[in-house]
């Protein structure tokens, strides 16, 4: 079975069916994924430290 991309309307419908707790988890994850650069900084530091080990 092929993965079907969801439409914006389908995603909003799914969000409306979620509990408030799950909505907050989703929004936190979306924020981290799209707006927070902290994870990119941590990733860059790790890569730098790993390269420094060699």
N, C-alpha and C positions, 0 to 999 in steps of 0.2 A: 504494500500500500504506500503510495507516494505521500510525502508531507505536503499538506495544503497550506499555503500562506493564509493567515487570517486577515480579514479586512479590519479597518479601524472600528467600524460599527460592531463587529464580532468581539473585538477586544474590549470595547466599552461595555458591551453586554456581559461579558465574563467578569469584568471588574465590578459591575453592579451586583452581581451574584455573590461576591466575596464578602466575608465578614470584615468588619472594620480593622481588626488586627492584621488580617492578610493584606488588605489594601495598603496599610502603612508599611508592611514589609516590602510590598511591591514598589511603592513609591521611593522608599529608602534605596532599594537596589537600582531603580531607574536613575535616581539622583547620582549615586556612586558611579554608575556606568557612563552617564552622559555629561555630568557637570563637575564632579569631584575629581581633581587632578592628583589627590593624595596617593591613590593607588599607582599612578604612573611614576610619581617621584620615588615611591618605595621600590617599584620594579627597576627603575634606573639605578638606584643605589645598590640593589642586590647584584645587578649585572656588573656594575663597576667593581664591587667587592670581589665577585667571582673572577673577573679578569685580572685583578690585582694579585690573586692567589698564585697565578702561573708565572 
